[in-house]
Amino acid sequence: MTSDTILSGMVAALLPPNRYSVEAMLPPGQCPGHYDVKLSDIEKMKRAALTLSFKGIPFMNKTVLEVRAQLLVDAEDRNWMVPDSYIYGLSLLADGLSKHFPEDRDEIMRRKNDAIREVRAEANTLTEKINKRGGIGKPVIASSMQKQTLHWMGFHVVGEYGRPEAISAREVVQLSKIGKDQRVIAVVDNLQSGPDTGKGIAEALGVPHIILTNFPSEEGYLVTLGENVNKMLSAVVQK
């Protein structure tokens, strides 16, 4: 059992599928800070051989006494949707899973190496695509939760903002001025923390309002990463 879809995808890639099943508690579009644990979640964790979660996720603090074994992962302020951070996470989880399931250590390590090769290949393909479409260096305003991902894509984040409850009218005015002066091509929101936070800024600037996700959809990490890239490239085409 994992706290979210990014961990569930990693764990499913690392463990032999004929011996383990993996399930995420948090739906991909849900903000971790506002998720209410259900009784069914607690029952699943009681039955799970291992529960994995990122450190500091509020809803997991309520369930710590219900689990048989737990592996806490420190994200180290990384956005794990960024390929280099995802690869870092695969290695971290492979080591942790090998300690919990030593009988499958060799298989876990083999699967880790395969997954890393696949992620690197797809990441290279996507960055080449961004470069060919002229996305490198294009200015954007974005949610701080998407800054690392946009930096990996090659976009230049000239202004950023936090959660919707924290953004002030003064900040909106300042960001709108920055966007106009820097001729940004888009305003980019984070699905989980507030998909409409930057919508007004985008409308004021007359640029696309784009929503990216920080957690993989049911289709998996690489598909979701590609979808995020394609959404950004749509803004490049429009400009």
Secondary structure, 3 states (H helix, E strand, C coil): CECCHHHHHHHHHHCCCCCCCCCECCCCCCCHHHCCCCHHHHHHHHHCCCEEEECCCHHHHCCHHHCCCEEEECCCCCCCCCHHHHHHHHHHHHHHHHHHCHHHHHHHHHHHHHHHHHHHHHHHHHHHHHHHCCCCCCEEEEEHHHHHHHHHHCCEEEEEECCCCCCCHHHHHHHHHHHHHHCCCCEEEECCCCCCCCHHHHHHHCCCEEEECCCCECCEHHHHHHHHHHHHHHHHHHC
